[in-house]
Amino acid sequence: MAALNVCFCSKLPPFSSPTKPLPLRRNSPSQFETVAPSSLLRYSAPQGAQIRSSLSSLCESISKASVLALLSASIVFASDPALAFKGGGPYGAGVTRGQDLTGKDFSGKTLIKQDFKTSILRQANFKGAKLLGASFFDADLTGADLSDTDLRGADFSLANVTKVNLSNANLEGALATGNTSFKGSIITGADFTDVPLRDDQRVYLCKVADGVNPVTGNETRETLLCK
């Protein structure tokens, strides 16, 4: 906005005094003489320079106000790192959706209902993050660290969750429909209560399931309905 104001103000056309032909004074029926320039002051433009000066001052005030607003917003997001990943922050609206965020560090952040749809999140670090209702729909989480995370109600539909560290993660009510794969993932202490898993995935996870979730107190095997 500040840049727009500056550009607009810089293109204000300069004011110029309109020129008028010098009037002729009739001295006699057959003789005219040119009126002296000093008598033409009443024909000059009405304070054109002052008008331009006023407009310039107004534009400058608007530009300064815009810059201050942007600076204030930057300070707010800098003071709360969690806000930086939400829509409208300095990273841009929806920046985590459809992005290559390989190796990105989101550890300990509050990212409730954050949209990571179709993003590449290989080796990303989410350790201890609050991801309630977050969407990882069709995302690639290969090798990511999701240990100690709150993933209640998160959407892993069609996601690649292979070789992911899910130890002590709380996935109560999370979605894992379609071709979601947990192959090679660590699920010690993870809580899969009410997670709709495919039969083949449930059988696979039951082979490696162990531990108790430190938050819910539920045994991983029990939440997977292992026999």
C-alpha positions in Angstrom: 0.0 0.0 0.0 2.8 2.4 0.9 4.5 1.7 -2.4 1.2 2.3 -4.3 0.7 5.6 -2.6 4.3 6.7 -3.4 3.9 5.8 -7.0 0.5 7.6 -7.2 1.9 10.7 -5.6 5.0 10.7 -7.8 2.9 10.8 -10.9 0.9 13.9 -10.0 1.2 16.3 -13.0 2.8 19.6 -12.4 0.5 22.7 -12.3 1.2 25.3 -14.8 -0.2 28.8 -15.2 -2.5 29.0 -18.2 -1.2 31.5 -20.8 -3.5 34.0 -22.1 -2.9 36.4 -25.1 -1.9 39.8 -24.1 -4.9 42.1 -24.2 -4.8 45.1 -26.4 -5.8 48.5 -25.1 -7.4 50.9 -27.6 -5.9 54.3 -27.5 -7.6 55.7 -30.5 -9.9 54.4 -33.3 -6.9 53.4 -35.3 -4.2 52.6 -32.7 -3.8 49.8 -30.1 -1.0 49.2 -27.7 0.0 46.1 -25.7 -0.9 46.1 -22.0 2.1 46.0 -19.7 2.8 42.5 -18.2 2.4 43.9 -14.6 -1.3 44.4 -15.3 -1.8 40.7 -16.2 -1.4 39.4 -12.7 -5.2 39.0 -12.4 -5.1 36.4 -15.3 -2.6 34.0 -13.6 -3.8 30.5 -12.4 -5.3 30.6 -8.8 -2.5 29.5 -6.6 -1.6 26.3 -8.6 1.7 25.8 -6.8 -0.1 25.9 -3.4 -2.6 23.3 -4.6 0.2 20.9 -5.7 2.0 21.5 -2.4 -1.2 20.5 -0.4 -1.7 17.4 -2.5 1.9 16.4 -2.1 1.7 16.8 1.7 -1.5 14.7 1.8 0.1 11.9 -0.2 3.2 11.9 2.0 0.9 11.6 5.1 -0.9 8.6 3.6 2.3 6.9 2.6 3.7 7.3 6.1 0.6 5.9 7.7 0.7 2.8 5.4 4.4 2.2 6.3 3.6 2.4 10.0 0.7 0.0 9.6 2.9 -2.6 7.8 5.6 -2.1 10.4 3.2 -2.7 13.3 1.9 -5.9 11.6 5.5 -7.2 11.2 6.2 -6.5 14.9 3.1 -8.5 15.9 4.0 -11.6 13.9 7.6 -11.4 15.0 6.5 -11.4 18.7 4.4 -14.5 18.2 6.1 -17.1 15.9 3.0 -19.2 15.8 1.0 -16.5 13.9 3.6 -16.5 11.2 2.3 -19.7 9.7 -1.3 -18.7 9.7 -3.0 -17.1 6.6 -2.4 -13.4 6.3 1.0 -13.5 8.1 4.3 -12.4 6.6 4.6 -15.8 4.9 1.4 -15.1 2.9 -2.1 -16.5 3.0 -2.2 -20.3 2.6 1.6 -20.5 2.3 1.7 -24.0 3.8 -0.6 -25.4 1.2 0.9 -26.9 -1.9 4.4 -25.9 -0.8 7.8 -27.6 -0.7 8.5 -27.4 3.1 11.2 -30.1 3.2 13.1 -30.0 6.5 11.0 -27.0 7.8 11.0 -26.6 11.6 7.5 -26.3 13.1 8.5 -27.8 16.4 6.4 -26.6 19.4 4.3 -24.3 17.3 0.5 -23.8 17.6 -0.9 -24.7 14.1 -4.5 -25.5 14.8 -6.4 -26.2 11.6 -3.4 -25.3 9.6 -3.7 -26.2 5.9 -0.8 -28.4 4.6 -2.8 -30.0 1.8 -0.6 -31.5 -1.0 2.6 -30.0 0.5 6.0 -31.7 0.6 6.9 -32.1 4.2 9.8 -34.6 4.1 11.9 -34.6 7.2 9.9 -31.7 8.6 10.1 -31.2 12.3 6.7 -30.9 14.1 7.9 -32.3 17.5 5.5 -31.1 20.3 3.4 -29.0 17.9 -0.4 -28.5 18.4 -2.0 -29.6 15.1 -5.6 -30.1 16.1 -7.7 -30.3 12.9 -4.7 -29.7 10.7 -5.0 -31.0 7.1 -2.3 -33.1 5.6 -4.5 -34.2 2.8 -2.4 -35.8 0.0 0.8 -34.4 1.7 4.2 -36.2 1.7 5.4 -36.6 5.3 8.1 -39.1 4.6 10.6 -39.1 7.5 8.9 -36.2 9.3 9.0 -35.9 13.1 5.5 -35.8 14.6 6.4 -37.1 18.0 4.6 -35.6 21.1 2.1 -33.8 18.8 -1.5 -33.1 19.3 -3.1 -34.4 16.1 -6.7 -34.8 17.2 -9.0 -34.5 14.3 -6.2 -34.1 11.8 -6.7 -35.2 8.2 -4.2 -37.7 6.8 -6.4 -38.8 3.9 -4.2 -39.9 0.9 -1.1 -38.8 2.8 2.3 -40.5 2.6 3.1 -41.1 6.3 5.9 -43.6 5.8 8.9 -43.6 8.1 7.3 -40.9 10.3 8.0 -40.6 14.0 4.6 -40.7 15.7 5.8 -41.7 19.2 3.5 -40.4 21.9 1.4 -38.5 19.3 -2.4 -38.1 20.1 -4.3 -38.9 16.9 -7.8 -39.3 18.4 -10.4 -38.9 15.7 -7.9 -38.2 12.9 -8.8 -39.3 9.4 -6.6 -41.8 7.5 -8.8 -42.8 4.5 -7.8 -43.7 1.0 -4.2 -44.8 0.3 -2.7 -43.4 3.5 0.4 -45.4 4.4 2.1 -45.7 7.8 4.8 -48.1 6.6 8.0 -47.9 8.6 6.6 -45.4 11.0 7.4 -45.3 14.8 4.1 -45.4 16.7 5.3 -46.2 20.3 2.9 -44.6 22.7 0.7 -43.2 19.9 -3.1 -43.0 20.5 -5.2 -44.1 17.4 -8.6 -43.9 19.2 -11.4 -43.6 16.6 -9.0 -43.4 13.6 -10.7 -45.1 10.6 -7.8 -47.2 9.3 -7.9 -49.6 6.4 -7.7 -53.2 7.5 -4.3 -53.8 5.9 -2.9 -50.7 7.7 -4.4 -51.8 11.0 -2.9 -55.2 10.7 0.5 -53.7 9.9 0.5 -51.2 12.8 -0.6 -53.9 15.3 2.6 -55.7 14.5 4.8 -52.8 15.7 2.5 -51.2 18.3 3.5 -50.8 21.9 3.7 -48.3 24.7 1.2 -46.0 26.4 0.3 -42.5 25.4 1.5 -40.1 28.2 -1.4 -37.7 27.8 -4.4 -40.0 27.4 -3.1 -43.0 29.3 -4.3 -45.3 26.5 -2.3 -48.2 25.3 -1.4 -48.0 21.6 -2.5 -51.6 20.9 -5.9 -51.0 22.5 -6.5 -47.9 20.5 -5.7 -49.8 17.3 -8.2 -52.6 18.4 -5.4 -55.1 18.0 -6.4 -58.7 18.7 
